[in-house]
Amino acid sequence: MIEAVVFDVGETLIRDDRGWQRWADWLGVPRHTLSALVGAVVAQGRDNADALRLARPGVDIGAEYRAREAAGHGEMLDESDLYPDVRPALTAMRDSGLRVIIAGNQTRRAGELLAALDLPAHAVATSGEWGVAKPDPAFFARVIALAGAAPTRIAYVGDHPQNDVVPAAAAGLRTVHIRRGPYGHLWADSPEARTADWRVQSLTELAGLLVR
């Protein structure tokens, strides 16, 4: 029996479109160029941050991030970035008695912006806050502690087979692969994605499976 559901952030709860568009504008490259580069590195199984390195060879991503913040062009997140099924699905799960948690590879600032959205979740945490990121087993140890349940009673939901499904399962959690975003679609039929306990097209579908 599942007692807690933990959600990845990027392309699970929020669309990454605006974030990539803002990076393209900051680096001075056409938006469609950076979008294509993101698709290329995803297809190669690489970190999507490599798209920034291809767009501007030698770029110091950390330094550029800080420069954007200082110039008033830092991270933004509001209701329009959420997938439309997020609030109703998370509300249904929370109201059914499940513990709902958000924990993904995001900056500390992204965690603050998520918290400000007042989503129907019991807790919000990010890798930036924890100082450890997926797929590191230590990240999932923090997830288990935050969920406050036995690993087999926790479901981790994400779009990335290698960052979400495989390491969550290795930590003993139940896993959900959502076919959403570049990784979710491209790798939906990969051997790693097929190992998930559940494979869904939307959070509405997941709520229907978990809420009885």
N, C-alpha and C positions, 0 to 999 in steps of 0.2 A: 504494500500500500504506500503510495506516494504521500509524503507529509509536507514537502517543500519543493518549490519550483524556482530554479535560478536561471536568469536570463542574461545572455550575452547582450551587448549594446549595438555596435555597428552592424547594420543590415540584418538585425534581428528585431530590434525595437525602433531604430531610427534609420532613415535613408542617409547615405553618405554623399549624396549628390552635391549639396551646397558646400560641404567641406572641401571637396575636390575642386569645385568651381572657384572657390576663394583662393586655394593654393595656385591654380592656374593663373588667376589674375595677379597674384602677388609675384609669381615668378616671371610673368610677362610672356606666357605661352598661350596659344589658343586653347579654349576649354576642351574642344573636341580632340586636340592632340593629347592632352593629359589623360582624358578619358580613354583614348585608345591605348595609351601606355599602361594604364591601370589594367585594362583587359589583357594586354600582352603578358604582364608579369603574373597575373592570376593564372593564365593558361599555362605558364611555365612552372607554377607551383611556388613562386617566390613571394616574399613579403611585398605587400602593395606599396610600401614606402619606397621601394626600388623605382617606382614610376617617377618619383621626384628626382631621383639621382640620374635617371635617363633624360629627364627634361632639362636638368641643369647639372652636368657632370661636375663632381667635386663639391656639390652643395653640402653645407653643414646644416642638417635639418633642425637640430636643436637651436642653433644660432638664429636661423631664419624664423623659427617659431617664436623666439623671444623678441626678435625685431618686429614681427607682426603684432605681437601684444603691445609693445611699446608704441607702435604707430596707430593703435586703435583698430587694428584689423585682425584681432585675435579670434578665438573660438566663439561661435554663436550656436545656440540651440534653442528652438522654441517649438510650440505645438505643431507647426507646419512640417517639422522634420520627422515627426512620429508617423509610423505606418498607421493607417486608420483603424486597424483591429486591436491596437495596443491597449488603449484604455478599457474598452468593453471586455476583452479577454482577460486581462489582469484583474479587473474588478470581479469577474465571475469566479476566477480561481481563488482570490482572496476571500470573497464572501462565502465560498464553499468550505472554508476552514483551512485551506492550504496556506503555508507561509510563502510569501512571494518576495523574491530577492532579485536585485539587479547587480550583476558583477561581471565586468568585462575589461578588456585591454583599452583603457582610456586614460587620459590625463586627469590629474587632480581637479583641474578647472572644469573638465567635462562632467566630473562627478558633481560639482557644485551646480552646474547648469541643469543636470538631470534632477537633482534634489529640488531645485526651484520649480520644476514642472509639477511637483506634487503628484506624482504618479501613484496609483493604488498598489504600493509596495511597502513591505515592512522595513526594508533596508536597501541602501544604494552604496556600492563600493566600487573602486576602480584600481587597476594595477598601479596607477600613479600614486594613489594613496597608500597602497600596501607595499610598494617597492619591489613587487614581483609580478611577472606577467605570464600569461599562458604562452606556451604549453607547460611551463614549469610546474612540477608536482606541488611545489609549495603554494602556488596560487590556489589549487584545488583543496589543499589542506585548509587554507583560509576560508574557502567557500563552505566546507563542511562545518567548520567551527561557527561561522555566521548563521548557517541554516539551523544549527542546533538539533540535528537529526542524524540517524545512522545513514551512512553513505547510500545504502540500497533503498532508502526512503526519500532520496533527493534526486530530482530530475534536472539535468543541466541542458539548456536549450541554446543552440547556436547554429550558425550557417557554415562554419569552417570545419571540415572533417578533421584536419590535422591539429588545429588549435582547440577545438571544442569536443568533438565526439571521442577521438582516440584518447587524449589525456584524461578526460572526465571518466571514461570507462576504466582506465588504468587505476584511477583513484577509488574505484568501487562504486561510482555514481551510476544511476540510470541515465540514458542519453536520448536527446531528441535532436534530429537534424531537420532544420527548416530550409526549404528550397526558396531562398530569398537572397538577392544581391548577387554579384559576380561569382563569388566562391560557392554560394549555395546552389546556383544553377549549374555552373560548369562541372562541379564535382559531385553532383547529386547522385550519380550512379557509380561513383568510385567504390572500390572495396571498403574503404574506411567509412564512407557514409552509410553503406549497407549494413554495417555492424550496429548502427544505432537501434535502440529499443523501439523508438517510434520515428517515422519519417513523415513530415507534414508539409502542407503547402501554405499554411497560415496559422496564426495564433488562435483564430476562431476554431479551427479544426482541432488544435491541441486542447483547448478548453473543453471541447466536446468529449475528448478522450479521457481527460483527467477529472472532470467534474461530474460526479454521479449523484 
